[in-house]
Every structure is written in C-alpha cells, then in structure tokens.
Amino acid sequence: MSRIRSVAASALGVNRRTVLAAAGAVSLSAGVGYALRPTDSQAATTSSTEAPVAASRKVSTSASPAPYTKGTTLASVAAPRNSSGYRRLGDGPGWKRVVRSELAAAKSGRADRRTALAAFVQFTDLHLMDVQHPLRWEFLRAADQHSWRPHEALTVPGAVSLVERVNALRGAPVTGAPLHFVMTTGDNTDNNAHSELEWFMKVMSGGRITPNSGDPRHYEGVQNSGLKLYWQPGSAVRDGDKALGFPHLQGFLAAAIREVNSPGLDLPWYSTVGNHDALPLGAYGSHGDPYLAEAAIGGRKLMDVPAADAKKLLASINNATDPKGTGYRDFLKAHARSMRSVTPDDRRAPYTQADYLKAHLDPAHQGHGPAGHGYSSANLDAGTQYYAFRISEDVIGISLDTTDPGGHYNGSIGTAQLKWLERTLKGNKDSYAVVFSHHTSTSMNNTRPDPARPGEKRHTGAEVLSVLSAHARVLAWVNGHVHRNVITPHQGFGGRSFWEISTASHIDYPHLARIIELADNKDGTISVFTTLIESAAPHRTDYADLSQTGLAALYRELAYNAPGANKTLAGSEADRNTELVLKKG
C-alpha cells in the first residue's frame, strides 16, 4: 500500500480542549472509578456514558507546555558507535515525524486550528522475567539463538528506567496536553509466575523489588551453569557469546538480583492482559497439565538438551500441537537425568486469572490509580478481563482480553466479549473510541475453545476489525504482541476508517514505548500523533557501573547485540513517529 511521508507541521497552542483534557487528567489522577461502569456492563447490560468527576491533586490548566522533543526518539535514539563485532551504543540521530494520509488528506493550516482531545502512553511486552524459573525454555537456544537472550536478567531495572522516562516527560510532545495515563498492552510478565506478577505491580505503582527467586543468597540459573550455550558473564568460560565480543563482567549476576527501587508512575495506569500473563510460558492452556505447576515450584531445572531434541520441542510450540503442555511434561520427564538442582520456591507458582485481578485490585498496588487499574470486582465475579473507561470528555477507552485460555500464543475473543464490544461502541456513539488489546488483528487467528466456556465460539481479528469498522468514531486500535512497530490503516464501511497501532516490545531491542495524542484539526479530520520513547538510561554504557541505572543502560546494549536479534523491529519511518490523519466521524 502507498504511504505518504513528510515531516510534520508545527504543533498547536493552548485552547479550551487542552484545558478540558487537563481536567480529565486531574480526575483520573484521583484513582476514582471512572465513567461507563465498565465491568458492570460485562456482568449486566450496557455502559453508562456519564462520568463522575472528583477533586484531586491539582494540575495547572492556565498554560500547556510548548511542543518538545527532549526525551523522545525525535531528539535522539541509541545507535552503535562501532561498525563491527560487539557494538557499543551511544547517542544517535533522532527519527523524524512522518505524515500519513492514506485515510484522509492532511490539510494545510491544521496545526493552527487543532485542539487536543487526549494524550496517553502505551507500554507493551515488558516481559518481566524470573530468569531462574525451572520451566523456562532457555535450552531451546540449541535450536534457535533467539530462544534465550543474554539480557533477560535485567528486565526489572530496564522497566523501572522506562517508568522514570515517563515521569520526566513534560506532557504530550505535539499538543502540549497533559498525559492522561499509561496503558500496558500485555505480556507484562513472562512465565505467568507469582514472583513476576509482584514485580510488575511494584514497577508500575512503586516499591522495592528483589528480582530473585530460589536461593536468596545467589543466582541459580543458566548464566552461572558453565555451559557454553549461554553467556557466562562472571566466569572465565569461553562461551559462544564471549566469542562474539560479549564482555566479562565480574559481579554482574549479583547485581542483577540485587534490590531495585521503582518510584512508580506519576500517572494513573491501566492494564491489558497478554498471553504470557494468562498462560504458563505464554503458550500452554490455563487448564493445562498439573505436572507443570508442580515443576514450576520444584527444585529441578533443565538447562541443556541436544539440538535435535530442542528442535522438536520448538516445532510443537510454534505449530500449537501441544496446547495443554502434555508434550512438554513428557519432554521434561524424558530429560530428568539431565536436570540440575535448584532451590525450590513457591513464589514461582503460576497465577490464575483471579490472582491477576486481585493483584490489580489490591490497595497496596494502587499507585496513582485508578483503583483496579481498569479492572473491578465485577470482573472478578464474572471471570472476565475486559472493560471500558472514559479517557476524556470526548474519548472512551476499551480494553479487550484477546488471550485464548485453550492454549497457544496467538489469540481470539469469545462471542460474549464481541457482543459486549458492539454494545459498548453503540452505547457511546457520541464519543470517540480507542481500543486496546495485546494481540494484533493478524495474530488473532487461534480459535481453540476456552475450556471454561466450551460451547462458546471464538472470533478472529478479522471479525473484530469488522465490528470496529462499522462504527464511525473509532480512531485507533492500539496493541503489541509482535514486538515490532507497525502502523496499519483500516478503511471501513461508508468511508469510516481507523488506524491500528502496534508497538515494539520492551524486551527486544530497540526497547520502546509510545506516546499517543489525539487532536481535532477543525477541518473535518482527526490527527493521531505517535511518538516513541526509550527508557531514561543513558545510551552509553560503563562496564564498571552495575548500579540500577548502569544495568538499565546495559540492558539496552546487550539486547542490541543478542545473537539472532531481529534488527528490523523498529519498523520503517512510517511506523515510528507519525501523524496519522483520518476523517472525522
């Protein structure tokens, strides 16, 4: 498809809409249950459209910050300083903003007319990892280099640094509007372990985190195993990664499991569930083999298998031939003699959907709110993980649960949720809508039945697109899962259209999150601005600096150099910093 690309025009000044957006940010900051009575609508009828507004911490609305680039990828992006071997990173040139007009013409003078509707930040695919978890598939690296990443022990300090970046932002970079909230679009954890869920809640809302499990005194995992298959940072072993230039870093593992302090987001935050949050290892059904739950908390860990065996298991995962994990159970039993002893830990037990909801509803993790971070007791009672909420006066948000409890990493939704989505859109026809999910439209192709609702039909991404395209005021579908920046125009019925915005992960380089701004151009068009951000960690690393900030910087550099890493995940210029124009519904 054609993409019209050019540098965007300058941004707008302060106006009534910007002031209203600021007021919306105030009420959200209070953590008050917002409009739509979202999860009540799942258990009962449809959503209300009126929002109570409560007093809260004050936000100045007398003036908005001027448009800016500092702290965003418009100003600078991490880039390699040398041209071969292990690449050290430093400050590189920023990415320009591209105007995309496939869905509507970008009219001249719009920057002077437009008013802000809303602004928020998207996190996705944080994959906070308990890297010592006994069920992990690190040994698949024998068949696929990307099955284990040398930087995985640093996901927690890396995520905290991303929180620090958001806290340092001066508002929305184009419109100057206050940022209303942060939305995570799933795969917040990696192994569906209680340990990881606790770390995620504290990263987002604030607290002290010790990213360690098992023996509290030292690391027990593949990176001190002596196996050449993995980077052994603190030993003299000449492993495969050191042969590629990875450094010897004495004290790295001790630093990686040391206590980390998260300030928590200074904004309200909402949560969307991903397959790694809902399913053990992100692939096995929520009603899978009980052997795996026992092995997760046990004292035996498989670290090394022949490449041929790894290849067979990898094929069963990718081809979805083992949705319940019985094949993986048999695989582990067949390699029992190769397992190594580790310290058992009950905190590694898989968490259930109810556990996930209760963690969000726990007042200890409320942070700047809202209570439940989108979820409510109605979700807990109904066994659902989808909801709606009011973003601002003119915009609602809709968070979908696209995970398939029947197993496999791709997704779908059930009939009840699809009908709820239609009702919610129809019941809020005077509001613009932004839809959030973990899976993209093209990765919702897994229609395996939900074991808890065996008679309910599952629906694909194409069917969700059809529902969204039928409503004139849907502006964007924001998601993750594919670990790549991709922005896709969708043309609906009768000239209706919206943008699908898929954002790269914070586990694979380039470690990005995205600011999204909505603005009415007052000329019959809407502009959706997307601006990518990196974590607050410096681009340059210092091998002698194993502080929390130093580890966050190292997290990025190790990810860039990870063997097998895909260097195209940042996407094209038209998938990064953009102005996406569409007709006003």
C-alpha positions as CSV (number, residue, x, y, z in Angstrom):
1,M,0.0,0.0,0.0
2,S,1.1,3.6,-0.6
3,R,2.3,5.7,2.3
4,I,2.6,9.4,2.0
5,R,5.6,10.6,4.1
6,S,6.8,14.0,5.0
7,V,8.0,16.0,8.0
8,A,5.0,17.0,10.1
9,A,4.0,20.6,10.6
10,S,4.4,22.5,13.9
11,A,2.0,22.0,16.7
12,L,-0.8,23.9,18.3
13,G,-1.3,26.3,21.2
14,V,-3.5,26.3,24.3
15,N,-7.3,26.2,23.8
16,R,-10.5,25.0,25.5
17,R,-10.0,21.4,24.5
18,T,-6.5,21.3,26.1
19,V,-7.9,22.7,29.3
20,L,-10.6,20.0,29.3
21,A,-8.0,17.3,28.7
22,A,-6.1,18.6,31.7
23,A,-9.3,18.4,33.8
24,G,-9.7,14.8,32.7
25,A,-6.2,14.1,33.8
26,V,-7.0,15.5,37.3
27,S,-9.9,13.2,37.9
28,L,-8.0,10.2,36.6
29,S,-5.2,11.0,39.0
30,A,-7.5,10.6,41.9
31,G,-7.9,6.9,41.2
32,V,-11.7,7.4,41.2
33,G,-13.8,4.8,39.5
34,Y,-14.3,6.5,36.1
35,A,-17.2,6.6,33.7
36,L,-19.1,3.8,31.9
37,R,-19.2,1.5,34.9
38,P,-17.1,-0.7,32.7
39,T,-17.0,-4.1,34.2
40,D,-20.6,-3.8,35.5
41,S,-21.6,-3.7,31.8
42,Q,-19.9,-7.1,31.3
43,A,-21.9,-8.7,34.1
44,A,-25.1,-7.0,33.3
45,T,-26.2,-4.7,30.4
46,T,-24.5,-1.8,28.7
47,S,-22.2,1.0,29.7
48,S,-23.2,4.4,31.2
49,T,-21.9,7.4,29.3
50,E,-21.7,9.8,32.2
51,A,-18.6,10.2,34.4
52,P,-18.4,11.5,37.9
53,V,-15.6,14.0,38.3
54,A,-13.9,14.2,41.7
55,A,-11.5,16.6,43.3
56,S,-7.8,15.5,43.1
57,R,-4.3,16.7,43.2
58,K,-4.2,20.0,41.2
59,V,-2.9,20.2,37.7
60,S,-2.3,23.7,36.3
61,T,-4.5,24.4,33.3
62,S,-3.5,28.0,32.8
63,A,-0.9,27.0,30.2
64,S,0.3,23.9,28.4
65,P,4.0,23.1,27.8
66,A,5.3,24.0,24.4
67,P,5.8,21.2,21.9
68,Y,9.1,19.5,22.6
69,T,11.4,16.7,21.5
70,K,13.6,16.2,24.6
71,G,13.4,12.7,26.0
72,T,11.8,11.3,22.9
73,T,13.2,9.5,19.8
74,L,12.6,12.7,17.8
75,A,15.7,14.1,19.6
76,S,18.0,11.1,19.8
77,V,18.0,7.3,19.5
78,A,20.6,4.8,20.8
79,A,22.9,3.8,17.9
80,P,26.1,1.8,17.6
81,R,29.4,3.6,17.9
82,N,31.5,1.0,16.1
83,S,30.8,-0.9,12.8
84,S,31.6,-4.5,13.6
85,G,31.7,-7.1,16.3
86,Y,30.1,-6.4,19.6
87,R,28.6,-2.9,19.2
88,R,28.8,-0.3,21.9
89,L,26.0,2.1,21.9
90,G,25.9,5.9,22.1
91,D,23.7,8.9,21.1
92,G,22.4,8.6,17.5
93,P,20.2,10.9,15.4
94,G,16.5,11.1,16.1
95,W,13.7,9.8,14.0
96,K,11.7,12.4,12.1
97,R,7.9,12.6,12.2
98,V,6.1,11.3,9.1
99,V,2.6,12.4,8.0
100,R,0.5,9.5,6.8
101,S,-2.6,10.4,4.7
102,E,-3.8,7.1,3.3
103,L,-7.2,7.5,5.1
104,A,-7.6,11.3,4.8
105,A,-5.8,14.3,3.2
106,A,-3.6,16.3,5.5
107,K,-5.0,19.9,5.0
108,S,-2.7,22.9,5.3
109,G,-3.1,25.2,8.3
110,R,-4.3,22.4,10.6
111,A,-1.6,23.0,13.2
112,D,-3.1,26.4,13.9
113,R,-6.6,25.1,14.2
114,R,-6.4,21.8,16.0
115,T,-7.4,21.2,19.6
116,A,-6.2,18.3,21.8
117,L,-8.7,15.5,22.6
118,A,-6.5,13.3,24.7
119,A,-2.9,12.0,25.3
120,F,-1.5,8.9,26.9
121,V,1.4,6.5,26.9
122,Q,1.5,2.8,25.8
123,F,3.8,0.2,27.4
124,T,3.8,-3.2,25.8
125,D,5.6,-6.6,26.2
126,L,7.7,-5.7,29.3
127,H,8.2,-9.5,29.8
128,L,9.4,-9.1,33.4
129,M,11.2,-12.4,33.9
130,D,12.0,-14.7,36.8
131,V,15.1,-16.0,34.9
132,Q,15.7,-18.8,37.4
133,H,12.3,-20.3,36.9
134,P,12.6,-24.1,36.4
135,L,10.2,-24.3,33.5
136,R,11.9,-21.8,31.2
137,W,12.8,-22.9,27.7
138,E,16.4,-21.5,27.7
139,F,17.7,-24.8,26.3
140,L,15.8,-24.2,23.1
141,R,18.7,-21.9,22.2
142,A,20.4,-25.0,20.9
143,A,17.9,-24.9,18.0
144,D,17.2,-21.2,17.8
145,Q,19.5,-18.5,19.1
146,H,16.7,-16.1,19.9
147,S,15.1,-18.6,22.3
148,W,17.3,-17.1,25.0
149,R,18.5,-13.6,25.3
150,P,21.7,-12.5,27.2
151,H,20.0,-9.5,28.7
152,E,17.0,-11.3,30.2
153,A,18.2,-11.0,33.8
154,L,17.8,-7.2,33.6
155,T,14.1,-6.8,32.7
156,V,13.2,-5.2,36.0
157,P,15.8,-2.4,36.1
158,G,15.0,-1.9,32.4
159,A,11.3,-1.4,33.1
160,V,12.0,0.9,36.1
161,S,14.0,3.1,33.8
162,L,11.1,3.3,31.4
163,V,8.9,4.4,34.3
164,E,11.5,7.1,35.1
165,R,11.4,8.3,31.4
166,V,7.6,8.7,31.6
167,N,7.8,10.6,34.9
168,A,10.3,13.0,33.3
169,L,8.1,13.9,30.3
170,R,6.7,17.4,30.2
171,G,3.4,16.4,28.7
172,A,2.4,15.4,25.2
173,P,5.2,16.3,22.8
174,V,3.0,17.7,20.0
175,T,-0.1,19.2,21.5
176,G,1.3,20.1,24.9
177,A,-1.7,18.4,26.6
178,P,-1.3,16.7,29.9
179,L,-0.7,12.9,29.7
180,H,-3.8,11.2,31.0
181,F,-2.5,7.8,31.8
182,V,-0.2,4.9,30.8
183,M,-1.8,1.7,29.3
184,T,0.1,-1.6,29.3
185,T,-1.0,-3.8,26.4
186,G,0.0,-7.2,27.8
187,D,2.8,-9.6,28.4
188,N,3.6,-7.7,31.5
189,T,5.1,-10.9,32.9
190,D,6.9,-13.7,31.1
191,N,6.3,-17.1,32.8
192,N,2.9,-16.5,34.4
193,A,4.7,-16.7,37.8
194,H,3.5,-15.1,41.1
195,S,7.0,-13.7,41.5
196,E,6.8,-11.8,38.2
197,L,3.3,-10.5,38.9
198,E,4.5,-8.9,42.2
199,W,7.5,-7.3,40.4
200,F,5.2,-5.9,37.7
201,M,2.8,-4.3,40.2
202,K,5.6,-2.7,42.0
203,V,7.4,-1.5,38.9
204,M,4.2,0.3,37.8
205,S,2.9,1.6,41.2
206,G,6.2,1.9,43.1
207,G,8.1,-0.2,45.6
208,R,11.2,-2.1,46.3
209,I,11.8,-5.2,44.2
210,T,14.3,-8.0,44.6
211,P,14.3,-9.7,41.2
212,N,15.4,-13.0,42.6
213,S,13.8,-16.3,43.5
214,G,15.1,-19.6,44.9
215,D,18.2,-19.1,47.0
216,P,18.1,-15.6,48.4
217,R,21.9,-15.5,48.6
218,H,22.9,-16.1,44.9
219,Y,21.7,-16.7,41.4
220,E,21.0,-20.2,40.2
221,G,20.4,-20.4,36.5
222,V,21.9,-20.8,33.1
223,Q,24.3,-17.9,33.4
224,N,26.5,-19.5,36.0
225,S,26.0,-23.0,34.7
226,G,29.3,-23.2,33.0
227,L,27.5,-24.1,29.7
228,K,29.0,-22.5,26.6
229,L,25.5,-22.3,25.2
230,Y,24.9,-19.2,27.3
231,W,26.8,-16.0,28.2
232,Q,28.7,-16.7,31.4
233,P,29.4,-13.1,32.5
234,G,31.3,-13.7,35.7
235,S,33.4,-16.7,34.7
236,A,36.4,-17.4,32.5
237,V,34.4,-19.9,30.4
238,R,34.9,-19.1,26.7
239,D,31.2,-19.3,25.8
240,G,29.6,-18.7,22.4
241,D,28.6,-15.1,23.3
242,K,32.0,-14.1,24.5
243,A,33.4,-15.4,21.2
244,L,31.2,-12.7,19.6
245,G,32.5,-10.0,21.9
246,F,30.3,-10.1,24.9
247,P,32.3,-8.8,27.9
248,H,33.4,-10.5,31.1
249,L,31.6,-8.7,33.9
250,Q,32.5,-9.8,37.3
251,G,29.7,-9.2,39.7
252,F,27.0,-9.0,37.0
253,L,24.8,-11.7,38.4
254,A,25.0,-10.5,42.0
255,A,24.0,-7.0,40.7
256,A,21.1,-8.4,38.5
257,I,19.4,-10.0,41.6
258,R,20.0,-7.0,43.9
259,E,17.1,-4.9,45.2
260,V,15.7,-2.3,42.8
261,N,13.6,0.7,43.7
262,S,10.8,1.8,41.5
263,P,9.4,5.3,42.0
264,G,6.1,4.1,40.3
265,L,4.4,6.1,37.6
266,D,3.4,9.6,38.4
267,L,0.3,9.0,36.2
268,P,-2.7,6.7,36.6
269,W,-2.2,3.4,34.7
270,Y,-4.4,0.8,33.2
271,S,-3.7,-2.8,32.4
272,T,-4.5,-5.1,29.4
273,V,-3.7,-8.8,29.7
274,G,-1.4,-10.7,27.3
275,N,-0.8,-14.4,26.6
276,H,2.3,-14.5,28.8
277,D,0.2,-13.1,31.7
278,A,-2.7,-15.6,31.2
279,L,-0.9,-18.8,30.2
280,P,2.1,-20.7,31.6
281,L,5.1,-19.8,29.4
282,G,2.7,-17.8,27.3
283,A,1.6,-20.9,25.4
284,Y,0.1,-23.6,27.5
285,G,-3.6,-23.6,28.3
286,S,-4.8,-22.2,31.6
287,H,-6.2,-25.7,32.4
288,G,-3.0,-27.4,31.3
289,D,-1.1,-30.3,32.7
290,P,-0.8,-30.2,36.6
291,Y,2.7,-31.6,36.3
292,L,4.0,-28.3,35.0
293,A,2.5,-26.4,38.0
294,E,4.4,-28.7,40.4
295,A,7.6,-28.4,38.4
296,A,7.4,-24.6,38.4
297,I,7.9,-24.5,42.2
298,G,10.2,-27.5,42.4
299,G,14.0,-28.0,42.7
300,R,15.0,-29.3,39.3
301,K,15.8,-27.3,36.2
302,L,16.6,-28.4,32.7
303,M,19.4,-26.3,31.1
304,D,20.9,-28.3,28.3
305,V,19.4,-30.7,25.7
306,P,20.7,-32.0,22.3
307,A,19.9,-29.6,19.4
308,A,17.7,-32.2,17.7
309,D,15.5,-32.6,20.8
310,A,15.3,-28.8,21.2
311,K,14.2,-28.5,17.5
312,K,11.3,-31.0,18.0
313,L,10.0,-29.2,21.1
314,L,10.3,-25.8,19.4
315,A,8.2,-27.1,16.5
316,S,5.5,-28.3,18.8
317,I,5.3,-24.9,20.4
318,N,5.2,-22.9,17.1
319,N,2.8,-25.3,15.5
320,A,0.4,-25.4,18.5
321,T,0.4,-29.1,18.6
322,D,0.7,-29.2,22.4
323,P,-1.8,-26.6,23.8
324,K,-2.2,-28.3,27.2
325,G,1.6,-28.9,27.8
326,T,1.4,-32.7,28.0
327,G,4.1,-33.0,25.4
328,Y,6.3,-30.6,27.4
329,R,5.6,-32.7,30.5
330,D,6.8,-35.8,28.6
331,F,9.8,-33.9,27.3
332,L,10.9,-32.9,30.9
333,K,10.4,-36.4,32.2
334,A,12.5,-37.8,29.3
335,H,15.3,-35.5,30.2
336,A,15.0,-35.8,34.0
337,R,18.6,-37.1,34.4
338,S,20.0,-34.0,32.7
339,M,18.3,-31.6,35.2
340,R,20.2,-29.7,37.7
341,S,19.3,-29.0,41.3
342,V,18.0,-25.5,42.2
343,T,16.3,-24.1,45.3
344,P,12.5,-24.7,45.3
345,D,10.3,-21.6,45.6
346,D,6.5,-21.5,46.0
347,R,6.6,-17.9,44.6
348,R,7.2,-19.3,41.1
349,A,3.7,-21.0,41.1
350,P,1.5,-20.0,38.1
351,Y,-1.1,-17.4,38.9
352,T,-4.7,-17.6,37.8
353,Q,-7.0,-15.1,36.2
354,A,-8.5,-14.4,39.6
355,D,-5.0,-13.9,41.1
356,Y,-4.2,-11.4,38.3
357,L,-7.3,-9.4,39.0
358,K,-6.8,-9.4,42.8
359,A,-3.3,-8.1,42.4
360,H,-4.6,-5.1,40.4
361,L,-7.4,-4.6,42.9
362,D,-5.0,-4.7,45.9
363,P,-4.8,-1.2,47.5
364,A,-1.1,-1.8,48.1
365,H,-0.6,-1.5,44.3
366,Q,-2.9,1.4,43.6
367,G,-0.2,4.0,43.0
368,H,-1.8,7.0,41.3
369,G,-4.8,4.9,40.5
370,P,-7.4,4.2,39.3
371,A,-8.4,1.6,41.8
372,G,-8.1,-1.8,40.0
373,H,-6.2,-0.2,37.1
374,G,-9.3,-0.7,34.9
375,Y,-10.5,-3.9,36.5
376,S,-13.2,-4.1,39.1
377,S,-14.9,-6.6,41.4
378,A,-17.4,-7.2,38.6
379,N,-14.6,-8.6,36.5
380,L,-13.6,-10.9,39.4
381,D,-17.2,-12.1,39.8
382,A,-17.8,-12.6,36.1
383,G,-14.4,-14.2,35.3
384,T,-13.7,-11.5,32.6
385,Q,-10.7,-9.3,31.9
386,Y,-12.1,-6.7,29.6
387,Y,-13.6,-3.3,30.4
388,A,-14.2,0.3,29.2
389,F,-13.3,3.6,30.7
390,R,-13.5,7.3,29.9
391,I,-10.3,8.9,28.8
392,S,-11.5,12.4,28.4
393,E,-14.7,14.3,27.7
394,D,-14.9,13.1,24.1
395,V,-13.0,9.8,24.2
396,I,-13.5,6.4,25.7
397,G,-11.0,3.6,26.0
398,I,-11.9,-0.1,25.6
399,S,-9.5,-2.8,26.8
400,L,-10.0,-6.3,25.3
401,D,-8.9,-9.7,26.5
402,T,-7.6,-11.4,23.4
403,T,-5.8,-14.3,25.1
404,D,-7.1,-17.8,24.4
405,P,-7.3,-20.0,27.6
406,G,-7.3,-23.0,25.4
407,G,-3.6,-22.5,24.7
408,H,-1.1,-21.2,22.1
409,Y,0.5,-17.7,22.0
410,N,-1.9,-16.3,19.3
411,G,-5.3,-15.1,20.3
412,S,-9.0,-14.6,19.7
413,I,-12.1,-13.4,21.7
414,G,-15.3,-15.2,22.7
415,T,-18.8,-14.3,21.5
416,A,-19.8,-12.7,24.8
417,Q,-16.9,-10.3,24.6
418,L,-17.5,-9.5,20.9
419,K,-21.2,-8.7,21.7
420,W,-20.1,-6.5,24.7
421,L,-17.7,-4.6,22.4
422,E,-20.5,-3.9,19.9
423,R,-22.8,-2.8,22.8
424,T,-20.2,-0.5,24.3
425,L,-19.5,1.2,20.9
426,K,-23.2,1.7,20.2
427,G,-23.8,2.9,23.8
428,N,-21.1,5.6,23.4
429,K,-21.8,6.7,19.9
430,D,-21.2,10.3,20.7
431,S,-17.7,9.6,22.0
432,Y,-14.5,8.8,20.0
433,A,-13.1,5.3,20.9
434,V,-9.6,3.9,21.3
435,V,-9.4,0.1,21.6
436,F,-6.6,-1.6,23.4
437,S,-5.6,-5.3,23.2
438,H,-2.5,-7.4,23.4
439,H,-2.8,-9.2,20.1
440,T,-2.8,-7.6,16.7
441,S,-5.6,-8.1,14.1
442,T,-3.4,-10.6,12.2
443,S,-2.3,-12.6,15.3
444,M,-5.8,-13.3,16.4
445,N,-6.1,-16.5,14.4
446,N,-6.3,-19.0,17.2
447,T,-9.9,-20.1,17.8
448,R,-9.3,-23.0,20.1
449,P,-12.2,-23.3,22.6
450,D,-12.0,-21.9,26.1
451,P,-12.1,-24.9,28.5
452,A,-14.3,-22.8,30.9
453,R,-16.8,-22.0,28.1
454,P,-16.6,-25.0,25.7
455,G,-19.7,-24.1,23.8
456,E,-18.8,-20.5,23.1
457,K,-17.5,-19.6,19.6
458,R,-14.1,-17.8,19.3
459,H,-13.7,-14.9,16.9
460,T,-10.6,-13.8,14.9
461,G,-9.0,-10.5,14.4
462,A,-10.8,-10.1,11.1
463,E,-14.1,-10.3,12.9
464,V,-13.0,-7.6,15.4
465,L,-11.9,-5.4,12.5
466,S,-15.4,-5.8,11.0
467,V,-17.0,-4.6,14.3
468,L,-14.7,-1.7,14.7
469,S,-15.1,-0.6,11.0
470,A,-18.9,-0.4,11.5
471,H,-18.5,2.5,14.0
472,A,-17.6,5.9,12.7
473,R,-15.9,7.2,15.8
474,V,-13.3,4.5,16.4
475,L,-9.9,6.3,16.0
476,A,-7.3,3.6,16.8
477,W,-6.7,0.0,17.8
478,V,-3.5,0.0,20.0
479,N,-1.8,-3.3,20.6
480,G,1.6,-5.2,20.8
481,H,2.5,-8.9,20.8
482,V,4.5,-8.9,17.6
483,H,7.4,-7.0,19.2
484,R,7.6,-4.7,16.1
485,N,6.4,-1.2,15.2
486,V,3.7,-1.5,12.6
487,I,1.0,1.1,11.8
488,T,-1.8,-0.1,9.5
489,P,-4.7,1.9,8.0
490,H,-8.1,0.2,8.0
491,Q,-10.8,1.5,5.7
492,G,-14.3,0.7,7.0
493,F,-17.8,1.0,5.6
494,G,-19.1,4.2,4.2
495,G,-15.8,6.0,4.5
496,R,-15.3,5.1,8.1
497,S,-11.7,4.4,9.0
498,F,-9.2,4.0,11.9
499,W,-5.5,3.2,12.5
500,E,-4.1,0.1,14.0
501,I,-1.0,1.0,16.0
502,S,1.2,-1.9,17.0
503,T,4.2,-1.1,19.2
504,A,7.5,-2.8,19.6
505,S,8.3,-4.6,22.9
506,H,10.5,-3.6,25.9
507,I,12.3,-6.9,25.9
508,D,13.7,-6.9,22.4
509,Y,15.8,-4.1,21.1
510,P,15.0,-1.2,20.5
511,H,13.1,-1.2,23.8
512,L,10.4,1.3,23.1
513,A,7.2,2.7,24.4
514,R,4.8,5.1,22.6
515,I,3.1,8.4,23.4
516,I,-0.2,8.7,21.5
517,E,-2.0,12.0,21.1
518,L,-5.5,12.7,19.6
519,A,-6.4,16.0,18.1
520,D,-9.3,17.5,16.2
521,N,-8.0,19.5,13.3
522,K,-11.2,21.5,12.9
523,D,-11.3,20.8,9.2
524,G,-13.2,17.5,9.1
525,T,-10.2,15.5,10.1
526,I,-8.6,14.0,13.2
527,S,-4.8,13.6,13.7
528,V,-3.4,10.7,15.8
529,F,0.2,11.5,16.7
530,T,2.6,8.7,17.8
531,T,5.9,9.5,19.4
532,L,8.3,6.7,20.5
533,I,10.3,6.9,23.7
534,E,13.3,4.9,25.1
535,S,14.0,4.3,28.8
536,A,15.8,7.1,30.8
537,A,19.0,5.1,30.9
538,P,21.9,6.7,29.1
539,H,22.8,5.3,25.7
540,R,26.5,4.9,26.6
541,T,27.3,2.0,29.0
542,D,30.0,1.7,31.6
543,Y,31.1,-1.8,32.4
544,A,32.2,-0.6,35.8
545,D,28.8,0.8,36.6
546,L,26.5,-2.0,37.9
547,S,24.1,0.4,39.6
548,Q,20.4,0.3,38.9
549,T,20.8,2.9,36.1
550,G,24.0,1.3,34.8
551,L,22.2,-2.1,34.5
552,A,19.3,-0.4,32.6
553,A,21.8,1.0,30.1
554,L,23.5,-2.4,29.8
555,Y,20.1,-4.0,29.3
556,R,19.7,-2.0,26.0
557,E,23.2,-2.6,24.8
558,L,23.1,-6.4,25.4
559,A,19.7,-6.6,23.7
560,Y,21.2,-4.8,20.6
561,N,23.9,-7.4,20.4
562,A,21.9,-10.5,21.3
563,P,22.7,-13.3,18.8
564,G,19.8,-13.8,16.5
565,A,18.2,-10.5,17.4
566,N,16.0,-9.0,14.7
567,K,17.3,-5.6,13.7
568,T,14.1,-4.6,11.9
569,L,11.8,-4.4,14.9
570,A,11.8,-0.6,15.0
571,G,9.9,-0.7,11.7
572,S,10.1,1.8,8.9
573,E,10.0,5.6,9.4
574,A,6.2,5.4,8.7
575,D,5.7,3.1,11.7
576,R,7.6,5.2,14.3
577,N,7.0,8.9,14.9
578,T,3.9,9.8,12.9
579,E,0.9,12.0,12.3
580,L,-1.9,9.7,11.3
581,V,-4.8,11.6,9.6
582,L,-8.3,10.2,9.3
583,K,-11.8,11.6,8.5
584,K,-13.8,12.9,11.4
585,G,-16.7,10.6,12.2
